[in-house]
Amino acid sequence: MREQSSEPTNLLRDPRDRRLPRIPDPCALVVFGVTGDLSRKKLIPAVYDLANRGLLPPGFTLLGFARRDFANDDFADLAREAAAEHSRTPFREEVWDRLSESIQFIQGAFDDDDAFDRLAEALQTSERNSGIGGNAAFYLSIPPAAFPTVLKQMERTGMASNEQSGGWRRVVVEKPFGHDLKSSRELNALVDNVFGADDVFRIDHYLGKETVQNLLALRFANTLFEPIWNANFVDSVQFTMAEDVGIGGRAAFYDSAGAARDVLQNHLLQLLALTAMEEPVSFDASALRTEKLKVLGAVSLPDDLEHNAIRGQYQQGWLAGARVNGYTDEEGVPEDSTTETYAAVRLNVETRRWGGVPFYLRTGKRLPRRVTEIAVSFKKAPHLPFDATDTTELGHNQLVVRVQPDEGVTLRFGSKVPGSLMEVRDVSMDFLYGESFTEGSPEAYERLILDVLLGDQSLFPRNAEVENSWMVIDPLEEFWADRPPEHYRAGEWGPKAADEMLARDGRRWRRP
């Protein structure tokens, strides 16, 4: 193995980055399905951004594998276009020229033995020429149905073996991790049978977002919040992931999955776990997972699912001044589809810290705006000695973590209105990432790909977390199976039944 340099080359290092970054060992990244949307819009730009920041090791190699009949030059052009269009950092020709020297494309189908033999040979060539020392990560940017074939090919060629390669071999698996608990266990067993459990990285890109990680800093670095982060002071917690777009070209996947499997099972339950977890003994992967798993194991559904588990489907409506189709009018969606595009549910976390506090989760498409946030509402003061204050207008104190798009934190509290009367009204105090820090936040895939190459699993769910999440979702899907969804117009905040769910508890959804 070629000795690794302790610093990136001057060509790749961003002179504005004064930190001492962790740089992976020399290695290869193999992307299956490299010509797909995920690769073009996220993975290739993330690799370029890492190179631009000087965070890729000397001898790094990118190998793309796909069925499309490309020559190396054709793929290099596609990759360059993807990096120039979608990268976060400024596009620099000298960086791309250096990176492109180590890019190679392998054409073939997943059941093509010859193609996988050529891929294995390309890895061996990189080991000799680039000094990657047998280190390689494999990114499965492909449908889950193709996993068995690809994994069998990697096992046949020995590409998945740490022992045969003489270095480390890791695999990255994109969600969905199955479509229910049974299929999830089968998929996990399949992947773990080819790669060791410690070499499997199940990627949930929401966990790579800067504001999600800041939630842990907010809670555990500040004595201001942690003492009141419990049922004695918290009234309720709301999680919202709203999208203003429809399903795009994902009809085949989305109609078989729906909002609950697509978002609740992974993104929102992971956010819930981070919000409700106890303080870990350290911030390594094992300690974080231990505390998250405790939360997911303590999540329970209410007995009355009819009034506390709402699914909806958008109909024709207006968004941004334009008329948009209803879900069943989208291309590729059956006219009689009952798949939900909106899901809202009340959950409980049966722990001493959170006993009696409702956790409300909602997600939907064709809602008024794109936003993801966590809103922690605190209990009202037991007594307000202000005669001039209309207590019906004075709401709960709230701490809102905005995950996207306007990353930051809002604290809502009561303040005196200027004047001679002692009148109190709600005001907001905002922290915005873009205003407080001069350095831009890395994209989620940028951070997560780097963690894969470093072998840091802190932000990647393990089997047990995935299975516990399905234990929450499966009963919902079973309850909804023979029930038609509620309807809401595109451009509305979901079906009326979702508002009624909170109204029965004397609460209402926060309007982002």
N, C-alpha and C positions, 0 to 999 in steps of 0.2 A: 504494500500500500504506500502510495506517495505521501510524504509527510505533509500535514495540513498547515497552511500558513495561519498565523494567529491574527492576521489582519487581511481584509479584502484588498484587492488591487486598487490603486488610485483611480483607475478607469471606472471601476464599479462603485466606489465609495461615494456616497453623497456627502459633500463637504459640510453641509448644514447639520448632519447627524453627529452630534458630539458624544453620544453615548457609546459604550463599549458593547456592541451587539454580540449575541451568541450566534455562532456560525456552525452549521452542520458539518459532519464529516463529508468528504467527497462522496458523491452518490449520483444515482440516476433516478429520474421520475418517469415512470411509464404510465401514460394516460390511455386507457381503453375508451373508445368512443370520442376520440380527440377532435373530430370534425363536427360534433354536436353543439347545440346552443350553450350548454353549461361550460364546455371547454372554451369556446370562442369568446364568451362574454365574461367569464369569471376566472377560469383556471389559467389560461395563457396570459391574460393581463396580470394576474397575481404573480406568476413566475417572473414576468418582466419587471414588475414593481419591486420584487425582492432583489433582482439583479441590479436595478437602478439604485437601491438603497445599500448595496454592497453586502447583502445578507446571504448570498448563495456561495457555496464553497468553490475553491478552485477545482477544476475538473468536473463540474456539474454537467450532466447530460439529460436532455429531454427527449424521450422516445414516444412518438405518437402511433397509435394502432387504430385502424378503422377499415371499414369495407370499401370506402370510396377509392377509386382508382386514381391515386395521386402519385406523381413523381416527387422526389425530395424538394425540388425547386417550387413545385406547385404548393406543397404544404408550407414551405417557408414563406411564400407570399401570403397565404391565408393567415399564418401565425403572426406575421408582421402587421397585417391589416387589423387583426384582432387586438394586438397590443397597442397600436397607435390609436385606435378608436375607443377602447374601453379601459385603458390603464388609468390609475389614480395619479401617478406621478408624471411629470413632463416627459414626453417621448424624446429620447436622445439617440441619434443614429449610432454613435460610437458604442453605446451600451448594447443596442440591438445587434450590431455587427459582431460584437464579442459573444453574445448569447447565441446567435444563430449558427455559429460555428459548431455548436454542440447539439443541434436539433436534428433529429432523424425521423423519418416516417416509414412505418411498416404497413403495407397493404395486405388485407386478408380478412376472411370471415372467421367467426369465433370457433367454428368447427374445422378449420383448415389447419391440419397438422403441420404442413410445410411452412405456413406463415408463422406459427408459434416457434418452430425450429429456427426460423430466421430471426425472430425476436430474441430468442435465447442466445443466438450467435452474436447479435448486435450488442447485447449486454456484456458478453465475454470480450468483444472487441473494445468496448468502452473501458473495461477493466484494464486491458493492456495499454490502451492509448491515453486514457484520461486519468487512470489511477483511482478509480472509484472503489477499489478494494472489495468488490462483491456486494456493496451496499445499494439497495434499490427499494423504492416505494412504488406500489402499483395502485393507481387510482381507477376504480371501477365506475366510470361515468357512463353507465349502461343500464338498461332495464333489469330489474331483479330477476326476471325470467331467464336472462342470459348468464347469470352468475354460475350455475352448475357447470355449464360448458366451459366457460373461461377458467374457472377454478380447477377443473379436471385437466385442462391443457397446461396450466402452470404447474400442477402436481406432476404430470407426465414428464415435462421437460426439466423438472428440478428447480424451476425458477423461484418457487415459494420456499425453498429450504435454506435456512440459515447455515446449516451444516455443509450442504453442498456448495453454497456460494462462497463460504468463507467470510461473510460479512453479515449484515442484518438485512432482512427482507420484511417489509410491512405492506399491509393492504388497507386501502381507504374505501369504505362502503358508504354510498349516499343513501339518504332516506328515500322511500319508506323502508323501514326494517320489518318487512312482512306486511300483511293486511289484517292480521289478528294475532292473538297470543300463540296459537298453534303454528301458524306459518312463520312467525317470528322465531320460535324455538327451532324450527327446521332450518331456517336460513342461518341462524347463529351456529347451529351444530355443523352445518355445511362449511361455513367459513372457518370456524375454529378447527375443523378436521384437517384443513389444508395449511393454514397458518396457525401459529400458537396464539392463545387468547391474548397474550400481551403484545402481539404484533398486529392486532386488528384495531383499526381506528374508525369508529362509526361517527360520521361527520354530521353535525347539526350546525349549519352556518350561523344561526342566531347566537350560539355560544361564543362565536368569534367576534361579535360586535363589541366595540369599545364600551358602550354604555351598559351592556349586560355585565361586563367585567367590573365596571365602575360601581355596580350595585353592591358588590362585595366590599369594595373600598368604602362606600358610603356607610354601610352597616358596621363594619368591624374596625375601621380606622377612626371613628368618631364616637365619642361618648355621648354626644348630643342625641343620637338616635337609638342606639342599642338598648338603653334602659327602658324605653317606651315601646319597643318592637315586640309587643305581646298582647294577649287578650285583655289585660288590665286597662290598656289604653287604646288599642286598635278596634274600631267598629267593624270595618270590612276592608277587603282588598279586591280591586278590579284589575283584570288583565284584558287588554284590548289589542287585537291585531286586525286592523281594517285595511282593505284594499279597494281602490276605486276601479280597478281593472276587472275584466271578466276572466274567462279561462284561456283565452288566446288559442293556441293550437294544441292544448293539452286535453282535448275532449276524451280521448281514449283512456288516458290515465285518470283524469279527474272524475269522470262519470262512474268509474269503478271504485273510487276512493271516497270522495266527498270531503267536506270541510273538517269533520272530526278526525278522520284518519290522516288528512293532509297536514293539519296544523295543530289541533288540540293534542294529539298523541305525542308529539315531539316538542315543537317550539314552546307552546304555552305551558305544558306540564314541566318542562325544564325551567322556565322562568319562575313558575310557582315554587319549584324545589329550591332555587337559589334565594327566593324571597323568604321562604319559611324555614330554611335550614338553621341548625345551631352553628355556633362558631366552630370551625374545624381546628384541630390541634396544630395544623400547619396548612400551607397552601400547595402541597404536592397533590398529585392525582389521586392517590389512595385515600387521603384524608377528606378531600372534597367529595369524592364519590360516596364515602361512608355516610356523610351527613345528608347528602341528597337522597340517598337510598332510604334513609330513615323517614324522610318526608314522604316520598312516593309510596312507601309501605303503609303510611298512616293516612293516606287520602281515602276518603269514603264518599260515596254518592248518597244523596238524600233518599229517604223512603218514597217520597212523593215525586217520582220522575215526571209524571204528567205535567206538573206545574213548575218543575225545576230543571228540565232538560228540553230545550227548545231548538228545533231545527227549522230552517227556512230555505226558500229558493227564490231567487230574484226573477221578477217579471220585467216586461218592457217599461222603460222609464227614461228620465233625463239626467245626464251628468255633464257638467261643464258646458251647458248650453246645447248639448247634442243628444238626439234620441238614440238610445242603445237597445239592443235586442234583449228579450228575456232569455233565461238559461236554456229552455227547450228549443229556442230558435237559433241557438249557436250551432255552427257547423260541426257535425259529427255527434251531436247529442240526440238521443232518441226522443221523439215527441212525448212519450209517456214516462220519461225519466222522473224518478222521485228522489234523486240524489240531492243532498243538501249543499247549498252554497253558503249557508250561514249556520252557525251552531253556537248556542249559549247554554251554560250549565253552572249550577251552584255546587261547589264542592266543600267538604269539610276536611280539616287536617286534625286528626284525633291525637293531639299531643297536649301536654300540660301548657305549653306556651300558647297554643292556638285554639284550645277548646272553646267552642261557641262562636268563633269568628267565621263568617261565611267568606268563601273565596269565589268570586264570580269571574268566569272566563267566557270570552266571546271572540268569534272570528267570522269574517264574512267577505264576500266579493261584491263589487258594484255598490259599495257604501260611499258616502259623500266624499271621503278623502282617505288618502293612504297615511296610516299612522299606527305605530305600535308603542304602547305605554303601559306602565304599572302604576296604579293609583292606590296609595295607602291612605284610607280615611280614618281619622282618629275620633274618639268619642267626644261629644260636646261637653263643655264645662258644666258641672252639676248645678251651678247657680250663676246667674248674670245680674249683677246689681246696677244695671244701666237702664234707667227709665226711658231714655230717648231711643233706645235700640229696639228695632223690630226683630225679635228673635227668630221669626220665620224666614227672614232674609239672611241672617247670619248662619252660615253653614258649618260643616265640619272642617277642622284643620285637615289639610291634605298634603302629602308628599307624593309628587308625581315624577316618575323616572321616564323620560321620553327616550325610547330606544331608537326610533327613526320617525320621520326624517330629520326633525330639528333636535338633534341630540343634546340632552341636557337634563336639568332637574328644576322643577318648580315647587316652591313651598307656599302654600296658601294658608293665611292666618288672618285673625281679626285685628283691625287697627282703628284708632280714633279718627273720626271725620273732622277736618279742621272746622272750627267754629266754637260758639259759646256752649253748645250742648254736649253732653257726654254720650255721643253716638258712635257706635262701633260697626264697621262694615268689613267685609272680606277684601283682602288685597293679596297680590301675588309677588313673590320674589323669585327671579329667574337666574339660573346658571346655564350658560350656553357654551358648549365645547369650543365652537368656532371663535368665540370672543375671548375666552380665557386662556387658550393655548395657541401658540403660533404654529405648532406642528400639527399637520393634518392626521386624522385617525386612519390607521391601516384598514383596508377592506377586510371583511371577515375571512374570506378565502386566503387572503395574503397571510394573515396571522395563522390560520389553521394549517395551511400547507407547510409553513415554516415549522410549526410544532410537530407535524408528522415527520419531517426530515430530522428534527432534533430528538424524536422519540418521546416527546412530552405529551402525556395523555390527559392532562388536567381538564381540558375542555371537550373531551370526547366521552359520551355515555358508554357504559359497559352493558353487558347482557342483562344483568339484573335490573338496571334502570329501565331498559327498553321493555322488559317483560312486565315490570310493575306498572308501567304506563298503559300497556295493553290491558291489564287487569282493570283499569279504570274505564277504558274506551269500549271494551267488548260488551259489558252490560248495557251501555248506552246504545250501541249498534243493535243489540238484540231487542231492546225496548222499542227502537225506532223502526225495526224491520217491516212491520205491517201497518205503519202509520204514515200518511202522506205529510209532506212538509207544509208548514205555514208559508204564506207568500208575502213578499214585500216588493215594492217598486224599486228599480234601480235608482240610486240617488237618495234613498232613505237609510236610516240607521238600523235596519233590520225589521223583523215582523213585530206586530203589536204585542204578541204573547211574551216576547223577551222583556219589554217594558213592564208588563204586568207581573212578571216573575219577581222583579225587584220591588214593585209597588206593594206587593203583598207583604214584603218585609219592611215596609216603610222607608224604602230607599229608591234611588233612581240611578241610571247609568250616567257617568260623567260624560259630558260632551267635549271631546278632544278639540 
